Amino acid sequence: MEFNTITDKNFSQAKEIYSQGLATNSATFQNDSPQWEEWDISHLPFCRISIFQDGIMKGWTALTPVSGRCAYAGVAEVSIYIAEDQRGKGIGSILLKELISQSEKHGIWTLQSSIFSENLGSIKLHEKCGFRLVGFREKIGKKNGVWKDNVIMERRSNIIGID
């Protein structure tokens, strides 16, 4: 396995994995996959991590800012998507641990995730990687006409922002 940066050159593979997440109806409120330009603008310029094996992307993770306010400069929201045929094989843990490491090198002190409450695999993955449950949002939005609950999880760095 090798890490790579998500770029316009390999985005089609990331988009395919994202589409597989969309198909579950338990990964995101979005209903369509973004184009490169939209994805590029909405994500931080660092921590755009993909994992490859034999030239094939197996999963990816990236960060979006939670706020434009300077007080929250070190807080980012996690997106993580694993190829359908790779789920449950440890790829998520490898990616999330790498994301944590790289995010700390870029001054991120808090990572947060909003996860559909029925997405138990993602919740367990985040717990395994040191995230804790900090909140529950009941019927926060609709996905295809169905109200969805979110759990809010976060991981606070023990090396960045500790002053």
Steps between C-alpha positions, in 0.01 A plus 500: 500500500621848427366846580446760233352849483161546338545719193311573182696210347359229731177670605290274276593206726417700814170601342414137426563404864290798610219381270513161670455680833206695358334173402485390865280799596687506831819689413399856407203726445625566146328319215751572225876469470679832459720596209870557569475880516223491763678234706834682477359832621307348790790300651812620675808499272677246723397159638346378175608144554425199284625147540592283203577136446617375160412837344140494625365748755352311797382800702557864577467760770508879496423800720264794470521809719223532758510879506670797341553660841864506611417345840407179318801487267615175661162325479404296195230255398595153380371330187599138455382261232602140442443304179206267537708184456756620758271580794574310819859422395682762706543760223296755698725470804814537291361811328360663813825449693694655212254790489548561873878502460501730198237734645711556812799587280279770347391645835157339530413446866144370468352264245125458492259275315125510453386143442155359429396314815436179307853501353639279775810405303609862477419567865707198609786603271512848652486360855785260417709798386446706815186698418237545768128562478425865579144538381189373330292696251149366463343529155764753395416465130324293238660253265268401216199608705605314817606686815849402612667523840869584530750419769779752545841357577829675557863432569710756685872487434727446798796665322350800311325788674590385849639832624 
